[in-house]
Amino acid sequence: MAGCSTLPFGRSSNEGKLKPFLGDPSIEIQQIFKNQRFPNVVVAMDGTLVATWGSDGVVARRSEDGGKSWGPEITIAKPGFQGGGVTVDENSAEIIAFIEEGHPPAPLNFYRSKDSGKSWQEEKAVIHPDSKGRMPSMHMNDHGITLRHGKYAGRLVRPSRHYAGGNRREEWPNHFTNAVYSDDGGKTWHTSEPFPENGTGEATVAELSDGTIYYNSRIHWDKRPNNTRRRGAYSTDGGQSWDGWHIIEALPDGHQHRSYGCMGGLTRLAVKGRDILIFSNLDTPNARREKITVWASFDAGKTWPVKRQVFNGPSGYSSMTSGRPSTDTEGWIYLHFEGGPKGGSTMAKFNLAWVLEGTPTGDGSVPKL
């Protein structure tokens, strides 16, 4: 399938310089939502920060000043169950959200915002199965992306998964992560081929500077080798298939005493010509979900040489995005996670300079920036 045309907003408006992410180390933390579960966060084309949340009705909050202050809760769907993977269409500046009617497998509804998250309208969308007729589920993944580089520039890609016969333990060996992609602004979606390892579920994606898509997945089956580490792969065909499957030894997948991992966040900094990735997950050997931490890679996910803890207490699922050039979000990294000092959900706002003051992991080295 042919890719889309060059983005009308221009690549220069989506990727800028590294300098704004450096400067004096800084972090700010504040509670965003109370109760419930399941975070996502994106930055709209005008720089509005949009955080979504919900396992009993899905709601959003918006920040128009880079995350300093937040507006009231906006209902996207009630009842509803956050499907994750909220996606900014950089072709149209619209935002797309999938909402499930309950814990999946469950009926799926499609919502679109044309005003940077102020209002949401339910629409119909067509989702095609993969080459073997298997339908995707949207629960529960990090945000989607618009491809900016190469043959498939303009395509929407968001991580998804396949539940096989359900979420029963005996079905876990048949689960796998995948992705869905759209070349018509989200009206029609196609399902990718499976991630190259069964027993996976809940994933993240980031486009690299050459148009390759980097895929990072949770494990969902304790019988797989080294099941407490994250999984990685790459796509060079716009998210239609995945190659180069590997275990990411440097990245833990949630706490290390459970038969499945924890949803993590991933973002590539909006820096032209650089492949700096930031990943979030829990960093604890204990049998509790706690110690939300971020890791940085400077070579497109090959090594992760530095990490820094964001919060030492109870934490869980997380979603991450980074700021857009020429907006109030420029130079910032945003981490929306379950838990935090006041519970509910917490937004952490920090820069790369803050991450760089973290702990060396021994997995590669930090380049001279």
Secondary structure, 3 states (H helix, E strand, C coil): CCCCCCCCCCHHHCCECCHHHCCCCCEEEEEEECCCCCEEEEECCCCCEEEEECCCCEEEEEECCCCCCCCCCEEEECCCEECECCEEECCCCEEEEEEECCCCCCCEEEEEECCCCCCCEEECCEEECCCCCCCCECCCECCCEECCCHHHCCCEEEEEEECCCCCCHHHHHHCEEEEEEECCCCCEEEECCCCCCCCEEEEEEEECCCCCEEEEEEECCCCCCCCCEEEEEEECCCCCCCEEEEEEEEEECCCCCCCCCCCCEEEECCECCCCCEEEEEECCCCCCCEEEEEEEECCCCCCCCEEEEEEEEEEEEEEEEECCCCCCCCCCEEEEEEECCCCCEEEEEECHHHHHCCEECCCCCCCCC
